[in-house]
């Protein structure tokens, strides 16, 4: 049955309030854990930290999310014209909801519920395209880091024979080439599937028609947005390490950042748990790989503090702000049914 205006308004407010409470509770409990007290770790190392660098990293945060907003706005313009302001709010609201959902599923919810009239399944498909482009960049740059550190990884850590190192190189190149090829084949997926399914009659598969509207130049543009965002995010991580006094040169430092992001990406988690995972991965990579590229070994507490600070700046802080925009989401629209 159709939801009445009164019921819709009450249900909307109730659900919005519930989601906001969940977001702030998860943030509060996570940041209250002794091992994750970002501010405490920051204060303990404050005498050695380069504060101007940290301020610069914080200033890069809104630019980072603005680029993501522009990318999403570009993808959904075939469904509905969204203002930059609403796109920015949708992205931050999605970041908030992703805090307590597996593999950041909430990221999709925050965005599609910002649409006023556009089909939400189409909005989901558009968001998936954007996320896949970001994943593709992360995997490719991570692969470059793997190749950069391959001698150290394969010969010293894994203790492989030299002939297997070449197999390792070829495998990485093959995987990356395949991923790029599949990404640019998005526009013909609908044509391929129509050979086996009656897409127009299938209530779900028909939404994949949207993919045929993305031309190659559109996918290049989306990939450019993702690359720019990745560059800013990586620079932030490198600058945080430099602010904490880690003896890293630019090339080695960025390659280690690429490798850390690559490792975080391939491990499934909820966003709130990423804080702990990020710290563990950062410690492992610096201890196993970084020893050959650093003049001195950083302490575990310093590495955890640095990685946690970036998590706070780029995820916790935007999630906190995005919680305010959840009240702008339309969980129920005028013609929705129960």
HUHUWO-V326614 format. One line per field, one symbol per residue. phi: phi as a letter, one per 30 degrees, with the letter a starting at -180 (. if undefined). A space follows every 50 residues. Layout:
BEGIN
phi->???
END
This chain:
BEGIN
phi->.dddeddddddedddddeddddeddddddddddedcdeddddddcddcdd deddddddddeddeddddddddeddcddcadcddddddddddddddddec cdhieeedddddddddbdddddddddddedddddddddddddddddddce dddddcddhdddddddddedddddddddddddddcedceddddddcbded cddcddddeedddddeddddddddeddddddddddeddddddddiddcdd dddddddeddddddddcdacedddeddedddddddddccdedbcdbdddd ddddddddddeddcbdddddddeddddcdcdbcecdbc
END
